[in-house]
Amino acid sequence: MKSNGFEWSDALEFVDTPEEGIAVRALCQMNEGEVVAKMPKEACLTIKTSGACDIIENACLGGYLGLAVAI
């Protein structure tokens, strides 16, 4: 994630267990308004960043349906 420009607080722990699956946990009390993670816009999966962007837009799909096709 770091090589793609993601940043996150040291107060977070990433875990992957058979019981819980993949999760993010807070290691301490977090305060309202505290930035816990930053992610570059180009790293977000959206209709525009999808490899199927042209197909989705040509079919006039948007919102949740367009994103479902992107996934």
Buried (B, 14 or more C-beta within 10 A) or exposed (E): EEEEEEEBBEBBEEEEEEEEEEEEEEEEEEEEEEEEEEEEEEEEEEBEEBEBBEEBBEEEBEEEEBBEBBE
